[in-house]
């Protein structure tokens, strides 16, 4: 059903600061810019957008997946460009765990960013868009909520997400294709620096590649009493606990 994050929209107090960080430092190409918004191409099917706001920002959590064989090279490249990585209490920056590796950093608005890789390889058919920062896809978006069990159940029931790992009342991975929703309690803190998990103003566009999926989802939304708006292109949008979800139909690529 759900295949990937097609677009993630965050907020910023400085479009130029965002351009310098993501465009110059991380070398992500700008695909659109206006007086109030800027968009970057992160991967073949993924866009990262920023909208300017005149309100305080609650930092979001976002993770970029890269090939396992390129992880150390990417870390060295990022360090050579003066990117500062966050450290755990024991002083290490890289977390080398059973299924992969990751490392964290923050942008100018305080958004908590992560580079993550799996030991299993290149995560299917995805191909890196950039040679220096070879992101395969946007893998994680954090969703701090009042009730983790209630929110994750909505993702499962409405969108067909599957739960990974051992769900708890404070933390859950809900997964649709390569899109990981990191559902956490507002009382939980983000690792590795114990950052309070404030609910961010984030909007996500989820891709799906079966034409009938949106019809099935709207039936569930209607039965659950959740308002939705169709976009006329086979998809639409709705809100869950303050988070904006947009679904877009993208026919599966052949070859």
VOBA-1610 file (N, C-alpha, C; in pm, whole numbers, padded with zeros to 5 digits, always signed):
BEGIN
Unk+00084-00119+00000Unk+00000+00000+00000Unk+00088+00125+00000Unk+00133+00173+00115Unk+00224+00287+00120Unk+00364+00239+00083Unk+00433+00315-00003Unk+00564+00273-00050Unk+00680+00358+00000Unk+00658+00491+00019Unk+00772+00577+00053Unk+00725+00716+00094Unk+00817+00793+00152Unk+00793+00935+00175Unk+00827+01009+00045Unk+00727+01065-00019Unk+00751+01141-00142Unk+00793+01284-00111Unk+00742+01339-00001Unk+00775+01476+00037Unk+00759+01489+00188Unk+00853+01555+00251Unk+00842+01590+00392Unk+00857+01741+00402Unk+00759+01807+00464Unk+00761+01952+00475Unk+00782+01994+00620Unk+00889+02070+00642Unk+00922+02123+00774Unk+00912+02275+00770Unk+00935+02340+00885Unk+00930+02485+00892Unk+01068+02541+00929Unk+01090+02665+00889Unk+01217+02730+00914Unk+01193+02879+00943Unk+01288+02939+01013Unk+01283+03085+01033Unk+01380+03155+00939Unk+01448+03077+00852Unk+01543+03136+00758Unk+01555+03050+00633Unk+01492+03092+00525Unk+01505+03019+00399Unk+01650+03021+00349Unk+01718+03134+00367Unk+01856+03141+00322Unk+01946+03051+00407Unk+01918+03044+00537Unk+01994+02953+00622Unk+01974+02808+00580Unk+01851+02773+00544Unk+01821+02639+00497Unk+01895+02611+00366Unk+01894+02710+00276Unk+01962+02692+00148Unk+02111+02667+00169Unk+02171+02743+00260Unk+02313+02724+00285Unk+02343+02588+00346Unk+02258+02543+00439Unk+02284+02415+00507Unk+02260+02297+00413Unk+02141+02289+00355Unk+02107+02173+00274Unk+02161+02183+00131Unk+02162+02306+00077Unk+02207+02323-00060Unk+02358+02328-00073Unk+02424+02409+00012Unk+02568+02424+00002Unk+02644+02317+00080Unk+02608+02296+00208Unk+02683+02202+00290Unk+02654+02057+00249Unk+02525+02021+00242Unk+02490+01883+00206Unk+02480+01863+00055Unk+02484+01971-00021Unk+02485+01968-00167Unk+02360+01901-00226Unk+02245+01928-00166Unk+02120+01881-00223Unk+02069+01986-00322Unk+02031+01945-00442Unk+01987+02043-00542Unk+01853+02106-00507Unk+01843+02238-00527Unk+01718+02310-00508Unk+01631+02288-00631Unk+01507+02242-00611Unk+01417+02219-00724Unk+01306+02323-00731Unk+01293+02403-00624Unk+01191+02508-00624Unk+01224+02608-00514Unk+01203+02737-00542Unk+01218+02837-00438Unk+01124+02954-00466Unk+01057+03001-00362Unk+00972+03119-00369Unk+01008+03208-00251Unk+00930+03311-00227Unk+00956+03400-00114Unk+00927+03334+00020Unk+00853+03222+00019Unk+00812+03160+00145Unk+00845+03011+00155Unk+00901+02952+00049Unk+00925+02807+00051Unk+01047+02772-00033Unk+01115+02663+00007Unk+01225+02609-00071Unk+01217+02456-00065Unk+01248+02391-00177Unk+01241+02246-00185Unk+01371+02190-00240Unk+01412+02076-00182Unk+01536+02009-00223Unk+01506+01869-00272Unk+01581+01825-00373Unk+01576+01686-00416Unk+01669+01606-00327Unk+01612+01516-00248Unk+01690+01435-00155Unk+01729+01302-00218Unk+01634+01240-00286Unk+01656+01111-00351Unk+01569+01107-00476Unk+01576+00995-00546Unk+01505+00983-00674Unk+01357+01015-00661Unk+01294+00970-00551Unk+01151+00991-00534Unk+01118+01070-00408Unk+01214+01145-00356Unk+01192+01213-00229Unk+01232+01361-00235Unk+01142+01447-00188Unk+01164+01591-00179Unk+01156+01632-00032Unk+01246+01724+00008Unk+01242+01782+00141Unk+01209+01930+00125Unk+01101+01975+00188Unk+01053+02112+00172Unk+01058+02188+00303Unk+01080+02318+00292Unk+01079+02406+00408Unk+00992+02527+00378Unk+00903+02559+00471Unk+00817+02676+00461Unk+00857+02773+00571Unk+00871+02900+00535Unk+00910+03000+00633Unk+00795+03030+00729Unk+00829+03044+00856Unk+00728+03072+00957Unk+00775+03187+01046Unk+00679+03257+01105Unk+00710+03366+01198Unk+00676+03321+01341Unk+00677+03191+01363Unk+00647+03134+01494Unk+00765+03050+01542Unk+00776+03026+01674Unk+00881+02939+01725Unk+00869+02799+01664Unk+00983+02734+01644Unk+00987+02604+01580Unk+01010+02493+01682Unk+00926+02390+01675Unk+00951+02268+01750Unk+01029+02174+01658Unk+01151+02138+01694Unk+01235+02058+01604Unk+01173+01923+01569Unk+01184+01887+01443Unk+01137+01757+01395Unk+01254+01659+01389Unk+01221+01531+01380Unk+01324+01428+01359Unk+01306+01368+01221Unk+01418+01355+01149Unk+01418+01305+01012Unk+01542+01219+00992Unk+01529+01105+00923Unk+01644+01019+00897Unk+01659+00991+00748Unk+01784+00997+00702Unk+01818+00968+00562Unk+01886+00832+00554Unk+01837+00743+00469Unk+01898+00612+00451Unk+02003+00618+00341Unk+02120+00559+00366Unk+02226+00552+00266Unk+02275+00408+00256Unk+02349+00372+00149Unk+02402+00235+00137Unk+02503+00204+00248Unk+02501+00080+00295Unk+02590+00039+00404Unk+02737+00055+00366Unk+02771+00021+00241Unk+02910+00026+00198Unk+02965+00167+00188Unk+02877+00270+00193Unk+02920+00408+00177Unk+02919+00486+00308Unk+02880+00421+00417Unk+02857+00494+00542Unk+02981+00570+00589Unk+03095+00499+00606Unk+03215+00564+00657Unk+03261+00676+00565Unk+03249+00655+00434Unk+03291+00756+00338Unk+03205+00882+00350Unk+03074+00863+00371Unk+02985+00976+00387Unk+03017+01054+00514Unk+03045+00981+00623Unk+03079+01047+00749Unk+03207+01130+00732Unk+03308+01075+00665Unk+03432+01148+00641Unk+03407+01271+00554Unk+03324+01255+00451Unk+03292+01367+00363Unk+03221+01478+00440Unk+03125+01440+00524Unk+03049+01538+00602Unk+03140+01611+00701Unk+03230+01538+00765Unk+03324+01600+00859Unk+03418+01696+00786Unk+03456+01663+00665Unk+03544+01751+00587Unk+03475+01881+00550Unk+03342+01881+00554Unk+03264+02000+00524Unk+03219+02071+00652Unk+03282+02034+00763Unk+03261+02099+00893Unk+03122+02073+00950Unk+03061+01960+00914Unk+02934+01922+00976Unk+02964+01867+01115Unk+02894+01916+01215Unk+02916+01873+01354Unk+02817+01762+01390Unk+02870+01646+01427Unk+02786+01534+01467Unk+02761+01537+01618Unk+02643+01492+01657Unk+02608+01485+01798Unk+02671+01362+01862Unk+02701+01373+01990Unk+02768+01262+02059Unk+02681+01203+02169Unk+02702+01074+02192Unk+02639+01006+02305Unk+02715+01044+02432Unk+02661+01007+02545Unk+02723+01044+02672Unk+02864+00986+02686Unk+02892+00873+02619Unk+03026+00813+02629Unk+03125+00873+02529Unk+03082+00974+02454Unk+03172+01044+02365Unk+03172+00998+02220Unk+03110+00886+02191Unk+03107+00837+02051Unk+02999+00910+01973Unk+03020+00918+01843Unk+02921+00979+01755Unk+02846+00874+01674Unk+02918+00770+01630Unk+02856+00663+01549Unk+02802+00554+01640Unk+02679+00516+01617Unk+02620+00403+01689Unk+02623+00283+01596Unk+02704+00183+01630Unk+02718+00060+01552Unk+02642-00049+01624Unk+02519-00077+01576Unk+02433-00173+01645Unk+02412-00297+01559Unk+02328-00388+01604Unk+02317-00520+01543Unk+02278-00516+01396Unk+02185-00430+01358Unk+02135-00431+01220Unk+02188-00319+01133Unk+02269-00228+01189Unk+02319-00119+01107Unk+02400-00017+01184Unk+02409+00103+01127Unk+02483+00213+01190Unk+02405+00342+01169Unk+02428+00438+01259Unk+02368+00570+01239Unk+02450+00677+01309Unk+02421+00801+01271Unk+02488+00915+01328Unk+02393+01034+01320Unk+02399+01125+01416Unk+02301+01233+01426Unk+02368+01371+01414Unk+02289+01467+01365Unk+02333+01607+01360Unk+02208+01695+01356Unk+02227+01826+01364Unk+02114+01919+01363Unk+02137+02029+01261Unk+02027+02082+01207Unk+02038+02195+01116Unk+02022+02325+01194Unk+02017+02438+01123Unk+02012+02567+01188Unk+01885+02595+01265Unk+01776+02525+01235Unk+01651+02541+01307Unk+01638+02441+01422Unk+01739+02357+01440Unk+01737+02260+01548Unk+01673+02128+01514Unk+01632+02108+01387Unk+01575+01980+01347Unk+01680+01869+01366Unk+01638+01758+01426Unk+01728+01648+01456Unk+01735+01554+01336Unk+01850+01550+01272Unk+01869+01473+01149Unk+01957+01352+01176Unk+01937+01250+01098Unk+02008+01123+01118Unk+02047+01065+00984Unk+02168+01012+00977Unk+02210+00930+00864Unk+02212+00787+00913Unk+02140+00700+00844Unk+02124+00562+00891Unk+02148+00464+00777Unk+02199+00348+00810Unk+02224+00245+00709Unk+02199+00108+00767Unk+02155+00016+00682Unk+02130-00123+00722Unk+02240-00214+00670Unk+02275-00314+00749Unk+02379-00409+00709Unk+02338-00493+00589Unk+02208-00505+00565Unk+02160-00591+00457Unk+02192-00538+00318Unk+02236-00412+00307Unk+02277-00365+00175Unk+02211-00236+00134Unk+02171-00230+00008Unk+02126-00105-00052Unk+01976-00087-00050Unk+01905-00158+00034Unk+01761-00138+00055Unk+01683-00148-00075Unk+01693-00265-00140Unk+01610-00290-00258Unk+01660-00221-00383Unk+01567-00167-00462Unk+01600-00113-00593Unk+01632+00036-00592Unk+01627+00101-00475Unk+01655+00244-00468Unk+01799+00273-00508Unk+01818+00382-00582Unk+01951+00421-00626Unk+01982+00561-00574Unk+02107+00583-00525Unk+02142+00715-00475Unk+02131+00821-00582Unk+02089+00941-00540Unk+02075+01053-00632Unk+02204+01133-00640Unk+02280+01137-00529Unk+02404+01214-00521Unk+02522+01123-00490Unk+02639+01156-00546Unk+02759+01076-00523Unk+02816+01100-00383Unk+02818+01227-00338Unk+02878+01258-00208Unk+02784+01230-00091Unk+02657+01258-00109Unk+02557+01233-00005Unk+02451+01140-00065Unk+02484+01010-00073Unk+02404+00914-00150Unk+02278+00866-00076Unk+02182+00954-00061Unk+02059+00918+00009Unk+01974+00829-00081Unk+01931+00716-00026Unk+01844+00624-00099Unk+01699+00668-00091Unk+01661+00716+00028Unk+01525+00764+00053Unk+01519+00828+00191Unk+01416+00907+00213Unk+01388+00955+00348Unk+01328+00838+00423Unk+01393+00794+00527Unk+01351+00672+00594Unk+01260+00698+00714Unk+01294+00796+00798Unk+01218+00815+00922Unk+01166+00957+00935Unk+01047+00969+00989Unk+00992+01095+01035Unk+00936+01071+01175Unk+00968+01160+01268Unk+00922+01142+01405Unk+00787+01205+01428Unk+00702+01134+01504Unk+00567+01181+01537Unk+00545+01172+01688Unk+00585+01273+01764Unk+00552+01275+01907Unk+00402+01293+01927Unk+00341+01209+02011Unk+00196+01212+02031Unk+00163+01190+02178Unk+00038+01218+02214Unk-00009+01193+02350Unk-00017+01044+02379Unk-00074+00966+02284Unk-00091+00823+02305Unk-00029+00746+02189Unk+00083+00682+02214Unk+00151+00603+02112Unk+00063+00488+02063Unk-00002+00410+02153Unk-00086+00299+02105Unk-00200+00346+02014Unk-00263+00459+02046Unk-00374+00507+01963Unk-00327+00554+01826Unk-00217+00629+01821Unk-00170+00682+01694Unk-00119+00571+01603Unk-00042+00477+01659Unk+00009+00370+01575Unk-00103+00283+01522Unk-00211+00266+01601Unk-00324+00187+01555Unk-00393+00255+01437Unk-00396+00389+01437Unk-00453+00462+01324Unk-00370+00440+01199Unk-00237+00441+01213Unk-00151+00418+01097Unk-00170+00278+01042Unk-00187+00182+01130Unk-00208+00043+01087Unk-00344+00027+01022Unk-00447+00077+01088Unk-00584+00058+01040Unk-00614+00139+00915Unk-00571+00266+00913Unk-00607+00354+00801Unk-00514+00338+00681Unk-00383+00323+00707Unk-00285+00326+00598Unk-00219+00192+00570Unk-00249+00092+00649Unk-00190-00039+00625Unk-00045-00050+00670Unk+00000+00039+00758Unk+00135+00028+00812Unk+00149-00101+00893Unk+00272-00148+00906Unk+00302-00264+00989Unk+00394-00221+01103Unk+00377-00283+01218Unk+00461-00250+01334Unk+00589-00333+01330Unk+00701-00269+01365Unk+00831-00336+01369Unk+00886-00335+01510Unk+00964-00438+01540Unk+01023-00445+01672Unk+00920-00480+01777Unk+00945-00435+01898Unk+00854-00460+02010Unk+00787-00329+02050Unk+00663-00306+02006Unk+00593-00181+02037Unk+00577-00163+02188Unk+00595-00040+02234Unk+00574-00008+02374Unk+00478+00111+02382Unk+00445+00152+02503Unk+00356+00266+02520Unk+00426+00400+02495Unk+00559+00397+02476Unk+00633+00522+02455Unk+00707+00528+02322Unk+00717+00415+02250Unk+00795+00413+02126Unk+00748+00300+02035Unk+00733+00331+01906Unk+00693+00231+01808Unk+00743+00270+01670Unk+00791+00172+01593Unk+00815+00190+01451Unk+00692+00137+01377Unk+00627+00225+01297Unk+00519+00182+01208Unk+00571+00203+01067Unk+00565+00099+00983Unk+00637+00101+00856Unk+00544+00073+00738Unk+00557+00157+00634Unk+00489+00135+00508Unk+00592+00146+00397Unk+00633+00032+00338Unk+00740+00034+00238Unk+00870+00078+00301Unk+00930+00185+00250Unk+01053+00239+00309Unk+01025+00355+00405Unk+00898+00386+00427Unk+00860+00498+00514Unk+00840+00448+00657Unk+00928+00493+00745Unk+00920+00458+00887Unk+00861+00576+00964Unk+00749+00554+01030Unk+00693+00654+01121Unk+00744+00620+01260Unk+00822+00710+01318Unk+00875+00688+01453Unk+00775+00751+01550Unk+00689+00670+01605Unk+00582+00718+01692Unk+00632+00714+01836Unk+00642+00833+01897Unk+00698+00841+02033Unk+00605+00922+02123Unk+00616+00897+02250Unk+00542+00975+02349Unk+00604+01113+02364Unk+00520+01213+02387Unk+00571+01348+02413Unk+00658+01350+02539Unk+00644+01249+02624Unk+00722+01243+02746Unk+00859+01178+02724Unk+00880+01121+02605Unk+01008+01057+02574Unk+01103+01159+02511Unk+01233+01137+02528Unk+01333+01226+02470Unk+01403+01159+02352Unk+01442+01242+02253Unk+01514+01191+02137Unk+01660+01163+02174Unk+01709+01049+02128Unk+01851+01018+02143Unk+01927+01090+02030Unk+02058+01114+02045Unk+02144+01073+02157Unk+02162+01182+02262Unk+02097+01299+02246Unk+02127+01411+02337Unk+02012+01444+02432Unk+01915+01355+02443Unk+01806+01377+02537Unk+01719+01496+02503Unk+01699+01521+02373Unk+01618+01635+02330Unk+01470+01605+02350Unk+01398+01697+02413Unk+01256+01678+02439Unk+01181+01663+02307Unk+01092+01564+02299Unk+01019+01534+02177Unk+00893+01620+02167Unk+00913+01747+02130Unk+00800+01836+02109Unk+00734+01805+01975Unk+00602+01810+01966Unk+00535+01785+01838Unk+00569+01894+01737Unk+00631+01859+01624Unk+00667+01959+01525Unk+00551+01986+01428Unk+00560+02097+01358Unk+00468+02124+01248Unk+00527+02059+01124Unk+00486+01939+01098Unk+00541+01863+00986Unk+00427+01809+00900Unk+00448+01813+00771Unk+00353+01754+00678Unk+00424+01651+00594Unk+00364+01535+00574Unk+00428+01430+00495Unk+00339+01391+00378Unk+00404+01366+00265Unk+00336+01310+00149Unk+00384+01168+00132Unk+00290+01076+00137Unk+00320+00933+00126Unk+00282+00884-00013Unk+00373+00813-00076Unk+00345+00759-00208Unk+00282+00620-00199Unk+00195+00590-00292Unk+00142+00455-00306Unk+00133+00423-00454Unk+00139+00295-00492Unk+00147+00262-00633Unk+00036+00170-00683Unk-00071+00157-00603Unk-00186+00079-00648Unk-00305+00173-00654Unk-00364+00188-00772Unk-00467+00290-00794Unk-00584+00278-00697Unk-00613+00156-00651Unk-00729+00135-00564Unk-00702+00172-00418Unk-00576+00199-00384Unk-00542+00222-00244Unk-00614+00342-00184Unk-00620+00454-00256Unk-00683+00573-00202Unk-00830+00550-00173Unk-00899+00477-00260Unk-01039+00446-00238Unk-01058+00365-00110Unk-00969+00269-00089Unk-00977+00188+00032Unk-00950+00271+00156Unk-00853+00361+00146Unk-00819+00446+00260Unk-00933+00542+00292Unk-00994+00603+00189Unk-01105+00695+00214Unk-01222+00624+00280Unk-01244+00499+00246Unk-01351+00423+00310Unk-01324+00410+00459Unk-01199+00386+00494Unk-01163+00373+00636Unk-01170+00507+00707Unk-01126+00613+00638Unk-01135+00747+00697Unk-01280+00784+00724Unk-01366+00758+00628Unk-01509+00790+00643Unk-01569+00713+00759Unk-01538+00583+00766Unk-01592+00500+00874Unk-01541+00544+01010Unk-01420+00605+01013Unk-01361+00651+01139Unk-01400+00794+01171Unk-01476+00858+01083Unk-01518+00997+01107Unk-01408+01099+01089Unk-01307+01067+01008Unk-01195+01158+00985Unk-01215+01231+00853Unk-01228+01365+00852Unk-01247+01439+00728Unk-01126+01425+00636Unk-01150+01423+00506Unk-01043+01416+00409Unk-01080+01497+00286Unk-00979+01532+00208Unk-01000+01611+00087Unk-00930+01543-00029Unk-01003+01516-00135Unk-00944+01454-00254Unk-00878+01561-00339Unk-00767+01524-00406Unk-00694+01624-00485Unk-00723+01615-00634Unk-00806+01518-00675Unk-00841+01505-00815Unk-00740+01428-00898Unk-00632+01383-00834Unk-00528+01309-00907Unk-00509+01168-00852Unk-00613+01117-00789Unk-00605+00981-00736Unk-00556+00974-00594Unk-00543+01088-00528Unk-00498+01090-00390Unk-00572+01196-00312Unk-00518+01235-00197Unk-00584+01336-00115Unk-00513+01357+00016Unk-00578+01429+00107Unk-00513+01465+00232Unk-00608+01459+00350Unk-00551+01451+00470Unk-00627+01447+00594Unk-00531+01479+00708Unk-00585+01497+00827Unk-00505+01531+00943Unk-00528+01428+01053Unk-00418+01383+01112Unk-00423+01293+01228Unk-00348+01358+01343Unk-00419+01391+01449Unk-00360+01449+01569Unk-00267+01567+01537Unk-00310+01652+01445Unk-00235+01771+01412Unk-00132+01755+01302Unk-00105+01632+01261Unk-00009+01606+01155Unk-00081+01596+01021Unk-00028+01666+00920Unk-00089+01668+00787Unk-00032+01554+00702Unk-00123+01471+00654Unk-00085+01361+00565Unk-00145+01386+00427Unk-00061+01374+00326Unk-00108+01379+00188Unk-00065+01251+00119Unk-00156+01189+00047Unk-00125+01066-00024Unk-00127+01092-00174Unk-00025+01043-00243Unk-00013+01066-00386Unk+00009+00934-00459Unk-00062+00917-00568Unk-00048+00795-00648Unk+00071+00809-00742Unk+00163+00715-00731Unk+00280+00711-00819Unk+00293+00571-00874Unk+00262+00555-01003Unk+00267+00423-01064Unk+00407+00364-01050Unk+00414+00236-01021Unk+00543+00170-01000Unk+00625+00173-01127Unk+00754+00211-01113Unk+00842+00218-01228Unk+00880+00080-01276Unk+00890+00066-01405Unk+00927-00062-01463Unk+01074-00059-01503Unk+01136-00177-01494Unk+01274-00188-01539Unk+01376-00135-01441
//
